[in-house]
Structures are given as structure tokens and as C-alpha cells.
Amino acid sequence: MQAEAERIVCDVEAMAVGQDVRTFILSGDPVQEIIKFSTAKNANLIIVGTQGKHGLERFILGSVAEGIVRLAPCPVLVVKDETA
């Protein structure tokens, strides 16, 4: 999983050439870690992807994006996965 995270970070950094983008890899409960980190860094914006699950699947798995939106200390931009 760490290798996949590092590959994704490299892809994001490559797309953001010339922009002030900082990437970080965190471990733990996604919602709690993102909220703690964004609070500690005094983030201006959180951007989070969503797979667009609904119904029973979402109920069972929960929603990281929804948790972040509810608890975030700053605005959150939720981007739907284009394949969802």
C-alpha cells in the first residue's frame, strides 16, 4: 500500500508542475488523520476524491469524504471519480 501511495504522490506532483503543491502520506483512520493534519497545518482547503458509492454499500463501508466534510476545519472540495 505504501508503494501505491508513493506512486500516486509522484503522479500528483508531476501534474502540478509550477504550482505550490505539497503532498503527504499519512497512516491510520483516513478521516481522523486528515482532520488532525489539516488542523495542525492550518490548511486553507482540503481536496478529497469520492468513489460515488451509495445505498447499502456506502452504509456498510462508510464515507471518508462525508466524514471529512463534516469535521473539516476549512472548506472541502469533493471530486467524484470519473469512472464511478
mmCIF file as gemmi writes it, N, C-alpha and C atoms, coordinates in Angstrom:
data_model
loop_
_atom_site.group_PDB
_atom_site.id
_atom_site.type_symbol
_atom_site.label_atom_id
_atom_site.label_alt_id
_atom_site.label_comp_id
_atom_site.label_asym_id
_atom_site.label_entity_id
_atom_site.label_seq_id
_atom_site.pdbx_PDB_ins_code
_atom_site.Cartn_x
_atom_site.Cartn_y
_atom_site.Cartn_z
_atom_site.occupancy
_atom_site.B_iso_or_equiv
_atom_site.pdbx_formal_charge
_atom_site.auth_seq_id
_atom_site.auth_asym_id
_atom_site.pdbx_PDB_model_num
ATOM 1 N N . MET Axp A 1 ? 0.827 -1.189 0 1 0 ? 1 A 1
ATOM 2 C CA . MET Axp A 1 ? 0 0 0 1 0 ? 1 A 1
ATOM 3 C C . MET Axp A 1 ? 0.875 1.259 0 1 0 ? 1 A 1
ATOM 4 N N . GLN Axp A 2 ? 1.986 1.238 0.705 1 0 ? 2 A 1
ATOM 5 C CA . GLN Axp A 2 ? 2.899 2.381 0.741 1 0 ? 2 A 1
ATOM 6 C C . GLN Axp A 2 ? 3.425 2.695 -0.658 1 0 ? 2 A 1
ATOM 7 N N . ALA Axp A 3 ? 3.76 1.655 -1.412 1 0 ? 3 A 1
ATOM 8 C CA . ALA Axp A 3 ? 4.28 1.861 -2.769 1 0 ? 3 A 1
ATOM 9 C C . ALA Axp A 3 ? 3.224 2.515 -3.658 1 0 ? 3 A 1
ATOM 10 N N . GLU Axp A 4 ? 1.967 2.089 -3.528 1 0 ? 4 A 1
ATOM 11 C CA . GLU Axp A 4 ? 0.898 2.69 -4.318 1 0 ? 4 A 1
ATOM 12 C C . GLU Axp A 4 ? 0.696 4.153 -3.935 1 0 ? 4 A 1
ATOM 13 N N . ALA Axp A 5 ? 0.745 4.447 -2.64 1 0 ? 5 A 1
ATOM 14 C CA . ALA Axp A 5 ? 0.609 5.831 -2.175 1 0 ? 5 A 1
ATOM 15 C C . ALA Axp A 5 ? 1.728 6.7 -2.742 1 0 ? 5 A 1
ATOM 16 N N . GLU Axp A 6 ? 2.943 6.179 -2.727 1 0 ? 6 A 1
ATOM 17 C CA . GLU Axp A 6 ? 4.075 6.944 -3.26 1 0 ? 6 A 1
ATOM 18 C C . GLU Axp A 6 ? 3.938 7.177 -4.762 1 0 ? 6 A 1
ATOM 19 N N . ARG Axp A 7 ? 3.402 6.188 -5.489 1 0 ? 7 A 1
ATOM 20 C CA . ARG Axp A 7 ? 3.186 6.347 -6.93 1 0 ? 7 A 1
ATOM 21 C C . ARG Axp A 7 ? 2.148 7.439 -7.19 1 0 ? 7 A 1
ATOM 22 N N . ILE Axp A 8 ? 1.089 7.445 -6.415 1 0 ? 8 A 1
ATOM 23 C CA . ILE Axp A 8 ? 0.044 8.454 -6.58 1 0 ? 8 A 1
ATOM 24 C C . ILE Axp A 8 ? 0.588 9.842 -6.275 1 0 ? 8 A 1
ATOM 25 N N . VAL Axp A 9 ? 1.396 9.968 -5.221 1 0 ? 9 A 1
ATOM 26 C CA . VAL Axp A 9 ? 2.003 11.25 -4.876 1 0 ? 9 A 1
ATOM 27 C C . VAL Axp A 9 ? 2.881 11.742 -6.024 1 0 ? 9 A 1
ATOM 28 N N . CYS Axp A 10 ? 3.661 10.857 -6.598 1 0 ? 10 A 1
ATOM 29 C CA . CYS Axp A 10 ? 4.508 11.247 -7.737 1 0 ? 10 A 1
ATOM 30 C C . CYS Axp A 10 ? 3.663 11.725 -8.912 1 0 ? 10 A 1
ATOM 31 N N . ASP Axp A 11 ? 2.549 11.047 -9.171 1 0 ? 11 A 1
ATOM 32 C CA . ASP Axp A 11 ? 1.659 11.456 -10.262 1 0 ? 11 A 1
ATOM 33 C C . ASP Axp A 11 ? 1.082 12.845 -10.014 1 0 ? 11 A 1
ATOM 34 N N . VAL Axp A 12 ? 0.644 13.095 -8.79 1 0 ? 12 A 1
ATOM 35 C CA . VAL Axp A 12 ? 0.074 14.399 -8.439 1 0 ? 12 A 1
ATOM 36 C C . VAL Axp A 12 ? 1.126 15.484 -8.584 1 0 ? 12 A 1
ATOM 37 N N . GLU Axp A 13 ? 2.322 15.231 -8.069 1 0 ? 13 A 1
ATOM 38 C CA . GLU Axp A 13 ? 3.394 16.23 -8.168 1 0 ? 13 A 1
ATOM 39 C C . GLU Axp A 13 ? 3.758 16.509 -9.617 1 0 ? 13 A 1
ATOM 40 N N . ALA Axp A 14 ? 3.74 15.483 -10.465 1 0 ? 14 A 1
ATOM 41 C CA . ALA Axp A 14 ? 4.062 15.667 -11.88 1 0 ? 14 A 1
ATOM 42 C C . ALA Axp A 14 ? 3.012 16.536 -12.577 1 0 ? 14 A 1
ATOM 43 N N . MET Axp A 15 ? 1.754 16.384 -12.189 1 0 ? 15 A 1
ATOM 44 C CA . MET Axp A 15 ? 0.684 17.188 -12.797 1 0 ? 15 A 1
ATOM 45 C C . MET Axp A 15 ? 0.709 18.63 -12.31 1 0 ? 15 A 1
ATOM 46 N N . ALA Axp A 16 ? 1.329 18.884 -11.191 1 0 ? 16 A 1
ATOM 47 C CA . ALA Axp A 16 ? 1.279 20.207 -10.564 1 0 ? 16 A 1
ATOM 48 C C . ALA Axp A 16 ? 2.547 21.023 -10.798 1 0 ? 16 A 1
ATOM 49 N N . VAL Axp A 17 ? 3.252 20.749 -11.853 1 0 ? 17 A 1
ATOM 50 C CA . VAL Axp A 17 ? 4.495 21.467 -12.14 1 0 ? 17 A 1
ATOM 51 C C . VAL Axp A 17 ? 4.227 22.967 -12.173 1 0 ? 17 A 1
ATOM 52 N N . GLY Axp A 18 ? 5.031 23.719 -11.445 1 0 ? 18 A 1
ATOM 53 C CA . GLY Axp A 18 ? 4.895 25.167 -11.397 1 0 ? 18 A 1
ATOM 54 C C . GLY Axp A 18 ? 3.899 25.652 -10.361 1 0 ? 18 A 1
ATOM 55 N N . GLN Axp A 19 ? 3.244 24.742 -9.658 1 0 ? 19 A 1
ATOM 56 C CA . GLN Axp A 19 ? 2.266 25.105 -8.639 1 0 ? 19 A 1
ATOM 57 C C . GLN Axp A 19 ? 2.846 24.831 -7.248 1 0 ? 19 A 1
ATOM 58 N N . ASP Axp A 20 ? 2.34 25.534 -6.273 1 0 ? 20 A 1
ATOM 59 C CA . ASP Axp A 20 ? 2.773 25.32 -4.891 1 0 ? 20 A 1
ATOM 60 C C . ASP Axp A 20 ? 1.91 24.226 -4.275 1 0 ? 20 A 1
ATOM 61 N N . VAL Axp A 21 ? 2.289 22.977 -4.528 1 0 ? 21 A 1
ATOM 62 C CA . VAL Axp A 21 ? 1.542 21.822 -4.039 1 0 ? 21 A 1
ATOM 63 C C . VAL Axp A 21 ? 2.448 21.025 -3.121 1 0 ? 21 A 1
ATOM 64 N N . ARG Axp A 22 ? 1.902 20.67 -1.964 1 0 ? 22 A 1
ATOM 65 C CA . ARG Axp A 22 ? 2.651 19.843 -1.018 1 0 ? 22 A 1
ATOM 66 C C . ARG Axp A 22 ? 1.87 18.56 -0.804 1 0 ? 22 A 1
ATOM 67 N N . THR Axp A 23 ? 2.552 17.445 -0.887 1 0 ? 23 A 1
ATOM 68 C CA . THR Axp A 23 ? 1.895 16.155 -0.715 1 0 ? 23 A 1
ATOM 69 C C . THR Axp A 23 ? 2.463 15.46 0.511 1 0 ? 23 A 1
ATOM 70 N N . PHE Axp A 24 ? 1.597 14.682 1.18 1 0 ? 24 A 1
ATOM 71 C CA . PHE Axp A 24 ? 1.986 13.957 2.386 1 0 ? 24 A 1
ATOM 72 C C . PHE Axp A 24 ? 1.298 12.608 2.374 1 0 ? 24 A 1
ATOM 73 N N . ILE Axp A 25 ? 1.945 11.62 2.948 1 0 ? 25 A 1
ATOM 74 C CA . ILE Axp A 25 ? 1.344 10.298 3.106 1 0 ? 25 A 1
ATOM 75 C C . ILE Axp A 25 ? 1.151 10.062 4.598 1 0 ? 25 A 1
ATOM 76 N N . LEU Axp A 26 ? -0.102 9.793 4.995 1 0 ? 26 A 1
ATOM 77 C CA . LEU Axp A 26 ? -0.447 9.577 6.402 1 0 ? 26 A 1
ATOM 78 C C . LEU Axp A 26 ? -0.919 8.139 6.588 1 0 ? 26 A 1
ATOM 79 N N . SER Axp A 27 ? -0.799 7.635 7.799 1 0 ? 27 A 1
ATOM 80 C CA . SER Axp A 27 ? -1.288 6.298 8.123 1 0 ? 27 A 1
ATOM 81 C C . SER Axp A 27 ? -2.3 6.388 9.248 1 0 ? 27 A 1
ATOM 82 N N . GLY Axp A 28 ? -3.303 5.528 9.216 1 0 ? 28 A 1
ATOM 83 C CA . GLY Axp A 28 ? -4.308 5.495 10.266 1 0 ? 28 A 1
ATOM 84 C C . GLY Axp A 28 ? -5.693 5.66 9.692 1 0 ? 28 A 1
ATOM 85 N N . ASP Axp A 29 ? -6.644 5.996 10.546 1 0 ? 29 A 1
ATOM 86 C CA . ASP Axp A 29 ? -8.012 6.232 10.104 1 0 ? 29 A 1
ATOM 87 C C . ASP Axp A 29 ? -8.021 7.46 9.206 1 0 ? 29 A 1
ATOM 88 N N . PRO Axp A 30 ? -8.452 7.321 7.947 1 0 ? 30 A 1
ATOM 89 C CA . PRO Axp A 30 ? -8.352 8.428 6.998 1 0 ? 30 A 1
ATOM 90 C C . PRO Axp A 30 ? -9.003 9.721 7.472 1 0 ? 30 A 1
ATOM 91 N N . VAL Axp A 31 ? -10.22 9.652 7.971 1 0 ? 31 A 1
ATOM 92 C CA . VAL Axp A 31 ? -10.912 10.87 8.386 1 0 ? 31 A 1
ATOM 93 C C . VAL Axp A 31 ? -10.16 11.547 9.524 1 0 ? 31 A 1
ATOM 94 N N . GLN Axp A 32 ? -9.86 10.799 10.56 1 0 ? 32 A 1
ATOM 95 C CA . GLN Axp A 32 ? -9.199 11.389 11.73 1 0 ? 32 A 1
ATOM 96 C C . GLN Axp A 32 ? -7.824 11.947 11.381 1 0 ? 32 A 1
ATOM 97 N N . GLU Axp A 33 ? -7.06 11.224 10.583 1 0 ? 33 A 1
ATOM 98 C CA . GLU Axp A 33 ? -5.71 11.689 10.221 1 0 ? 33 A 1
ATOM 99 C C . GLU Axp A 33 ? -5.759 12.948 9.367 1 0 ? 33 A 1
ATOM 100 N N . ILE Axp A 34 ? -6.678 13.001 8.417 1 0 ? 34 A 1
ATOM 101 C CA . ILE Axp A 34 ? -6.793 14.185 7.557 1 0 ? 34 A 1
ATOM 102 C C . ILE Axp A 34 ? -7.253 15.39 8.37 1 0 ? 34 A 1
ATOM 103 N N . ILE Axp A 35 ? -8.195 15.192 9.282 1 0 ? 35 A 1
ATOM 104 C CA . ILE Axp A 35 ? -8.67 16.298 10.118 1 0 ? 35 A 1
ATOM 105 C C . ILE Axp A 35 ? -7.546 16.791 11.03 1 0 ? 35 A 1
ATOM 106 N N . LYS Axp A 36 ? -6.839 15.886 11.691 1 0 ? 36 A 1
ATOM 107 C CA . LYS Axp A 36 ? -5.721 16.287 12.57 1 0 ? 36 A 1
ATOM 108 C C . LYS Axp A 36 ? -4.652 17.038 11.784 1 0 ? 36 A 1
ATOM 109 N N . PHE Axp A 37 ? -4.287 16.501 10.63 1 0 ? 37 A 1
ATOM 110 C CA . PHE Axp A 37 ? -3.229 17.092 9.822 1 0 ? 37 A 1
ATOM 111 C C . PHE Axp A 37 ? -3.628 18.466 9.299 1 0 ? 37 A 1
ATOM 112 N N . SER Axp A 38 ? -4.842 18.572 8.774 1 0 ? 38 A 1
ATOM 113 C CA . SER Axp A 38 ? -5.275 19.863 8.219 1 0 ? 38 A 1
ATOM 114 C C . SER Axp A 38 ? -5.404 20.922 9.314 1 0 ? 38 A 1
ATOM 115 N N . THR Axp A 39 ? -5.782 20.506 10.503 1 0 ? 39 A 1
ATOM 116 C CA . THR Axp A 39 ? -5.849 21.442 11.625 1 0 ? 39 A 1
ATOM 117 C C . THR Axp A 39 ? -4.449 21.889 12.029 1 0 ? 39 A 1
ATOM 118 N N . ALA Axp A 40 ? -3.53 20.948 12.145 1 0 ? 40 A 1
ATOM 119 C CA . ALA Axp A 40 ? -2.154 21.265 12.546 1 0 ? 40 A 1
ATOM 120 C C . ALA Axp A 40 ? -1.454 22.168 11.524 1 0 ? 40 A 1
ATOM 121 N N . LYS Axp A 41 ? -1.75 21.962 10.251 1 0 ? 41 A 1
ATOM 122 C CA . LYS Axp A 41 ? -1.112 22.746 9.187 1 0 ? 41 A 1
ATOM 123 C C . LYS Axp A 41 ? -1.884 24.011 8.84 1 0 ? 41 A 1
ATOM 124 N N . ASN Axp A 42 ? -3.017 24.246 9.525 1 0 ? 42 A 1
ATOM 125 C CA . ASN Axp A 42 ? -3.85 25.412 9.243 1 0 ? 42 A 1
ATOM 126 C C . ASN Axp A 42 ? -4.199 25.476 7.754 1 0 ? 42 A 1
ATOM 127 N N . ALA Axp A 43 ? -4.689 24.352 7.242 1 0 ? 43 A 1
ATOM 128 C CA . ALA Axp A 43 ? -4.99 24.227 5.812 1 0 ? 43 A 1
ATOM 129 C C . ALA Axp A 43 ? -6.07 25.208 5.381 1 0 ? 43 A 1
ATOM 130 N N . ASN Axp A 44 ? -5.95 25.679 4.144 1 0 ? 44 A 1
ATOM 131 C CA . ASN Axp A 44 ? -6.946 26.568 3.55 1 0 ? 44 A 1
ATOM 132 C C . ASN Axp A 44 ? -8.032 25.794 2.814 1 0 ? 44 A 1
ATOM 133 N N . LEU Axp A 45 ? -7.695 24.579 2.368 1 0 ? 45 A 1
ATOM 134 C CA . LEU Axp A 45 ? -8.609 23.783 1.556 1 0 ? 45 A 1
ATOM 135 C C . LEU Axp A 45 ? -8.186 22.33 1.612 1 0 ? 45 A 1
ATOM 136 N N . ILE Axp A 46 ? -9.164 21.445 1.689 1 0 ? 46 A 1
ATOM 137 C CA . ILE Axp A 46 ? -8.922 20.01 1.565 1 0 ? 46 A 1
ATOM 138 C C . ILE Axp A 46 ? -9.617 19.563 0.287 1 0 ? 46 A 1
ATOM 139 N N . ILE Axp A 47 ? -8.897 18.832 -0.545 1 0 ? 47 A 1
ATOM 140 C CA . ILE Axp A 47 ? -9.483 18.26 -1.752 1 0 ? 47 A 1
ATOM 141 C C . ILE Axp A 47 ? -9.492 16.755 -1.561 1 0 ? 47 A 1
ATOM 142 N N . VAL Axp A 48 ? -10.663 16.158 -1.716 1 0 ? 48 A 1
ATOM 143 C CA . VAL Axp A 48 ? -10.796 14.72 -1.49 1 0 ? 48 A 1
ATOM 144 C C . VAL Axp A 48 ? -11.617 14.108 -2.617 1 0 ? 48 A 1
ATOM 145 N N . GLY Axp A 49 ? -11.199 12.942 -3.063 1 0 ? 49 A 1
ATOM 146 C CA . GLY Axp A 49 ? -11.938 12.22 -4.086 1 0 ? 49 A 1
ATOM 147 C C . GLY Axp A 49 ? -12.991 11.33 -3.462 1 0 ? 49 A 1
ATOM 148 N N . THR Axp A 50 ? -13.994 10.997 -4.255 1 0 ? 50 A 1
ATOM 149 C CA . THR Axp A 50 ? -15.027 10.071 -3.805 1 0 ? 50 A 1
ATOM 150 C C . THR Axp A 50 ? -15.307 9.079 -4.91 1 0 ? 50 A 1
ATOM 151 N N . GLN Axp A 51 ? -15.658 7.878 -4.508 1 0 ? 51 A 1
ATOM 152 C CA . GLN Axp A 51 ? -15.973 6.842 -5.491 1 0 ? 51 A 1
ATOM 153 C C . GLN Axp A 51 ? -17.446 6.84 -5.857 1 0 ? 51 A 1
ATOM 154 N N . GLY Axp A 52 ? -18.228 7.693 -5.207 1 0 ? 52 A 1
ATOM 155 C CA . GLY Axp A 52 ? -19.637 7.818 -5.565 1 0 ? 52 A 1
ATOM 156 C C . GLY Axp A 52 ? -20.492 6.625 -5.155 1 0 ? 52 A 1
ATOM 157 N N . LYS Axp A 53 ? -20.12 5.945 -4.089 1 0 ? 53 A 1
ATOM 158 C CA . LYS Axp A 53 ? -20.917 4.808 -3.622 1 0 ? 53 A 1
ATOM 159 C C . LYS Axp A 53 ? -22.178 5.331 -2.949 1 0 ? 53 A 1
ATOM 160 N N . HIS Axp A 54 ? -23.255 4.54 -3.037 1 0 ? 54 A 1
ATOM 161 C CA . HIS Axp A 54 ? -24.471 4.919 -2.337 1 0 ? 54 A 1
ATOM 162 C C . HIS Axp A 54 ? -25.223 3.666 -1.889 1 0 ? 54 A 1
ATOM 163 N N . GLY Axp A 55 ? -26.28 3.887 -1.179 1 0 ? 55 A 1
ATOM 164 C CA . GLY Axp A 55 ? -27.099 2.776 -0.709 1 0 ? 55 A 1
ATOM 165 C C . GLY Axp A 55 ? -26.4 1.933 0.345 1 0 ? 55 A 1
ATOM 166 N N . LEU Axp A 56 ? -26.65 0.638 0.304 1 0 ? 56 A 1
ATOM 167 C CA . LEU Axp A 56 ? -26.131 -0.287 1.304 1 0 ? 56 A 1
ATOM 168 C C . LEU Axp A 56 ? -24.6 -0.319 1.306 1 0 ? 56 A 1
ATOM 169 N N . GLU Axp A 57 ? -23.981 -0.254 0.135 1 0 ? 57 A 1
ATOM 170 C CA . GLU Axp A 57 ? -22.521 -0.282 0.058 1 0 ? 57 A 1
ATOM 171 C C . GLU Axp A 57 ? -21.919 0.876 0.848 1 0 ? 57 A 1
ATOM 172 N N . ARG Axp A 58 ? -22.47 2.072 0.717 1 0 ? 58 A 1
ATOM 173 C CA . ARG Axp A 58 ? -21.968 3.235 1.444 1 0 ? 58 A 1
ATOM 174 C C . ARG Axp A 58 ? -22.229 3.096 2.933 1 0 ? 58 A 1
ATOM 175 N N . PHE Axp A 59 ? -23.403 2.575 3.288 1 0 ? 59 A 1
ATOM 176 C CA . PHE Axp A 59 ? -23.753 2.395 4.695 1 0 ? 59 A 1
ATOM 177 C C . PHE Axp A 59 ? -22.775 1.451 5.376 1 0 ? 59 A 1
ATOM 178 N N . ILE Axp A 60 ? -22.425 0.373 4.722 1 0 ? 60 A 1
ATOM 179 C CA . ILE Axp A 60 ? -21.521 -0.623 5.306 1 0 ? 60 A 1
ATOM 180 C C . ILE Axp A 60 ? -20.092 -0.092 5.363 1 0 ? 60 A 1
ATOM 181 N N . LEU Axp A 61 ? -19.634 0.517 4.307 1 0 ? 61 A 1
ATOM 182 C CA . LEU Axp A 61 ? -18.251 0.963 4.224 1 0 ? 61 A 1
ATOM 183 C C . LEU Axp A 61 ? -18.02 2.334 4.845 1 0 ? 61 A 1
ATOM 184 N N . GLY Axp A 62 ? -19.074 3.126 5.004 1 0 ? 62 A 1
ATOM 185 C CA . GLY Axp A 62 ? -18.901 4.486 5.485 1 0 ? 62 A 1
ATOM 186 C C . GLY Axp A 62 ? -18.425 5.376 4.352 1 0 ? 62 A 1
ATOM 187 N N . SER Axp A 63 ? -18.238 6.629 4.628 1 0 ? 63 A 1
ATOM 188 C CA . SER Axp A 63 ? -17.794 7.556 3.599 1 0 ? 63 A 1
ATOM 189 C C . SER Axp A 63 ? -16.708 8.457 4.165 1 0 ? 63 A 1
ATOM 190 N N . VAL Axp A 64 ? -15.498 8.267 3.664 1 0 ? 64 A 1
ATOM 191 C CA . VAL Axp A 64 ? -14.384 9.11 4.106 1 0 ? 64 A 1
ATOM 192 C C . VAL Axp A 64 ? -14.659 10.556 3.73 1 0 ? 64 A 1
ATOM 193 N N . ALA Axp A 65 ? -15.103 10.776 2.512 1 0 ? 65 A 1
ATOM 194 C CA . ALA Axp A 65 ? -15.367 12.15 2.07 1 0 ? 65 A 1
ATOM 195 C C . ALA Axp A 65 ? -16.413 12.818 2.956 1 0 ? 65 A 1
ATOM 196 N N . GLU Axp A 66 ? -17.473 12.106 3.288 1 0 ? 66 A 1
ATOM 197 C CA . GLU Axp A 66 ? -18.516 12.689 4.128 1 0 ? 66 A 1
ATOM 198 C C . GLU Axp A 66 ? -17.981 13.025 5.516 1 0 ? 66 A 1
ATOM 199 N N . GLY Axp A 67 ? -17.182 12.13 6.078 1 0 ? 67 A 1
ATOM 200 C CA . GLY Axp A 67 ? -16.593 12.386 7.39 1 0 ? 67 A 1
ATOM 201 C C . GLY Axp A 67 ? -15.708 13.615 7.385 1 0 ? 67 A 1
ATOM 202 N N . ILE Axp A 68 ? -14.937 13.776 6.32 1 0 ? 68 A 1
ATOM 203 C CA . ILE Axp A 68 ? -14.059 14.939 6.205 1 0 ? 68 A 1
ATOM 204 C C . ILE Axp A 68 ? -14.883 16.213 6.073 1 0 ? 68 A 1
ATOM 205 N N . VAL Axp A 69 ? -15.914 16.172 5.238 1 0 ? 69 A 1
ATOM 206 C CA . VAL Axp A 69 ? -16.769 17.355 5.066 1 0 ? 69 A 1
ATOM 207 C C . VAL Axp A 69 ? -17.384 17.764 6.403 1 0 ? 69 A 1
ATOM 208 N N . ARG Axp A 70 ? -17.822 16.799 7.18 1 0 ? 70 A 1
ATOM 209 C CA . ARG Axp A 70 ? -18.485 17.106 8.459 1 0 ? 70 A 1
ATOM 210 C C . ARG Axp A 70 ? -17.529 17.673 9.504 1 0 ? 70 A 1
ATOM 211 N N . LEU Axp A 71 ? -16.276 17.224 9.506 1 0 ? 71 A 1
ATOM 212 C CA . LEU Axp A 71 ? -15.353 17.577 10.585 1 0 ? 71 A 1
ATOM 213 C C . LEU Axp A 71 ? -14.261 18.566 10.21 1 0 ? 71 A 1
ATOM 214 N N . ALA Axp A 72 ? -14.128 18.893 8.948 1 0 ? 72 A 1
ATOM 215 C CA . ALA Axp A 72 ? -13.005 19.712 8.482 1 0 ? 72 A 1
ATOM 216 C C . ALA Axp A 72 ? -13.013 21.119 9.083 1 0 ? 72 A 1
ATOM 217 N N . PRO Axp A 73 ? -11.814 21.63 9.366 1 0 ? 73 A 1
ATOM 218 C CA . PRO Axp A 73 ? -11.678 22.985 9.892 1 0 ? 73 A 1
ATOM 219 C C . PRO Axp A 73 ? -11.637 24.045 8.787 1 0 ? 73 A 1
ATOM 220 N N . CYS Axp A 74 ? -11.776 23.613 7.532 1 0 ? 74 A 1
ATOM 221 C CA . CYS Axp A 74 ? -11.685 24.524 6.395 1 0 ? 74 A 1
ATOM 222 C C . CYS Axp A 74 ? -12.597 23.999 5.284 1 0 ? 74 A 1
ATOM 223 N N . PRO Axp A 75 ? -12.748 24.741 4.189 1 0 ? 75 A 1
ATOM 224 C CA . PRO Axp A 75 ? -13.565 24.25 3.076 1 0 ? 75 A 1
ATOM 225 C C . PRO Axp A 75 ? -13.02 22.93 2.511 1 0 ? 75 A 1
ATOM 226 N N . VAL Axp A 76 ? -13.933 22.123 1.974 1 0 ? 76 A 1
ATOM 227 C CA . VAL Axp A 76 ? -13.575 20.837 1.377 1 0 ? 76 A 1
ATOM 228 C C . VAL Axp A 76 ? -14.137 20.79 -0.037 1 0 ? 76 A 1
ATOM 229 N N . LEU Axp A 77 ? -13.294 20.428 -0.986 1 0 ? 77 A 1
ATOM 230 C CA . LEU Axp A 77 ? -13.713 20.22 -2.366 1 0 ? 77 A 1
ATOM 231 C C . LEU Axp A 77 ? -13.753 18.717 -2.594 1 0 ? 77 A 1
ATOM 232 N N . VAL Axp A 78 ? -14.943 18.191 -2.904 1 0 ? 78 A 1
ATOM 233 C CA . VAL Axp A 78 ? -15.106 16.767 -3.151 1 0 ? 78 A 1
ATOM 234 C C . VAL Axp A 78 ? -15.212 16.561 -4.644 1 0 ? 78 A 1
ATOM 235 N N . VAL Axp A 79 ? -14.344 15.68 -5.168 1 0 ? 79 A 1
ATOM 236 C CA . VAL Axp A 79 ? -14.28 15.417 -6.602 1 0 ? 79 A 1
ATOM 237 C C . VAL Axp A 79 ? -14.692 13.979 -6.839 1 0 ? 79 A 1
ATOM 238 N N . LYS Axp A 80 ? -15.715 13.797 -7.667 1 0 ? 80 A 1
ATOM 239 C CA . LYS Axp A 80 ? -16.201 12.455 -7.968 1 0 ? 80 A 1
ATOM 240 C C . LYS Axp A 80 ? -15.27 11.764 -8.958 1 0 ? 80 A 1
ATOM 241 N N . ASP Axp A 81 ? -14.982 10.504 -8.678 1 0 ? 81 A 1
ATOM 242 C CA . ASP Axp A 81 ? -14.17 9.691 -9.576 1 0 ? 81 A 1
ATOM 243 C C . ASP Axp A 81 ? -14.883 9.587 -10.918 1 0 ? 81 A 1
ATOM 244 N N . GLU Axp A 82 ? -14.201 9.894 -11.997 1 0 ? 82 A 1
ATOM 245 C CA . GLU Axp A 82 ? -14.845 9.901 -13.31 1 0 ? 82 A 1
ATOM 246 C C . GLU Axp A 82 ? -15.29 8.511 -13.759 1 0 ? 82 A 1
ATOM 247 N N . THR Axp A 83 ? -14.762 7.457 -13.14 1 0 ? 83 A 1
ATOM 248 C CA . THR Axp A 83 ? -15.153 6.101 -13.522 1 0 ? 83 A 1
ATOM 249 C C . THR Axp A 83 ? -16.323 5.596 -12.69 1 0 ? 83 A 1
ATOM 250 N N . ALA Axp A 84 ? -16.74 6.374 -11.679 1 0 ? 84 A 1
ATOM 251 C CA . ALA Axp A 84 ? -17.814 5.915 -10.775 1 0 ? 84 A 1
ATOM 252 C C . ALA Axp A 84 ? -19.171 6.081 -11.417 1 0 ? 84 A 1
